[in-house]
Amino acid sequence: MTKTERTYTRWLGSTRRDEYRPDYLATLDQAADAAQHGDWPTLLGLLPQPGQAGAQISATTLANTRRVGDPSDSALLHHAARLAGPPAVIDQLIAAGAWRTLRDAHGERPVDIASRLGHHHLVPLLQPAPKHLVPDEVLQAMEPQLHVLLRARAQELAGHQDLLMPQVGVLTELPDPLLAVTVPGMYGNFIIELEHADDPDTVRLEVSGSSRVAGGSGQTHHITAAGCTLVEDGWG
């Protein structure tokens, strides 16, 4: 099965508000506002229902909303943890695809916030439950290399580096550990796959990306804890 035939999850890569459609941005803002102020009925009402056709934004994308351009990088679960949101709300966000491994600008996951603020009854709900067990030290070694690569490639293919960098821990939560990172102006995506997750000695990220308006711009890299290697060049 090729990557195009598989289920991948979208990571919104732009930090610039002017690069989103106004209606799309308005929905993201409404969700962020509702979570920030503890307006749980409004927040849950924005989440697409299972099987709902024609939803403007997928449930997973909305469940992981962070206000575009907000330096705190707080997502909905971070706000719910801070405000001691109802367990039923947290359960619904997680069921919609909210990532428990996601860190804010201070490096805190929702479970860290709940624990720090004494909301201990929420800790079991917010504790990450990865589907792919990769040692933290391996994830931490791969992530900065991924960010260096994406900054360089985004500059080359789209002329900018204003990216909200993907967090590799998120991949451990996905049934199919595949992220598509959108970069405005690139006319293409970066596809990031966590490979060999069951073997700490060979686990790696495969990162591919190209621009549809620049023939032969495709590159594929492998990133391990030890380094980043170009394995294919000139496709696309």
Secondary structure, DSSP 8 states (H G I E B T S, - for coil): --GGGS--EEEE-B--GGGS-HHHHHHHHHHHHHHHTT-HHHHHHHS--TT-TT-SS-HHHHHT-B-TT-TT--BHHHHHHHTT--HHHHHHHHHHT--TT---TTS--HHHHHHHTT-GGGHHHHS---SS---HHHHHHHHHHHHHHHHHHHHHHHS---B----GGGGGG-SS-EEEEE-TTSSSEEEEEEESTT-TTT-EEEEEE--TTSTT-EEEEEE-SS-EEEEEEEE-
